[in-house]
């Protein structure tokens, strides 16, 4: 069932299937059905429905860039902007291949937070000086280079403790 | 310096060719300059940390030589860089060089 705000009602079976897929997206419908105690045709139907509604956006490989030999640096830019130009600045940033993620945030001032990748410090600076600072509406920029990663996960059903408890409760029944 | 070269140095550049003042890698102060006049004025306004950052990376002489296309001014800035000034002394010296250079050009018109 689709709601007015474009969200789709998911029941415990849907959430358990999503959880199983997020743990391993390459497992078969039969394997998922077996582990959840449901028919593989149910798994198939539910997955197809969630794909159709855009809940499952894609199946992709998560790459460890370091192990793949990439020696890049990652930085987080906090861009203070004129509120009237903020969306345009964010949209322009999205066009740059060096930009990995873009968010807007409202604290005391309107901010854009963007994650950027660069070959080294010099190319990071060059990119910010020639492609970000000149954008109309950019007031100032603070950049923090990431030195050590402690955790990085994608959004998962398991990130939400309430939903996870709901799945576990249904699994035990 | 002939009149053509002088007017080139004095021209106003488009926004994408402006000089953008940073205090360190990726940290933009919000100050920029699109002409020699504005650049000179901003030198007296921006944080001295920004001047030290750009001078010793060679950014000022690169911008004056490649964007403003004034090799003579770029050499004057390079000479200043070799004198290892810092802090307020650097700000004063840089401002003096630029303001004198600007006055000299403008007096020809």
Interface residues (C-beta under 8 A of the other chain):
Chain A: X75 X77 X80 X121 X124 X125 X128 X129 X130 X132 X133 X134 X136 X138 X139 X140 X141 X142 X143 X145
Chain B: X15 X16 X18 X20 X22 X25 X26 X27 X28 X29 X30 X32
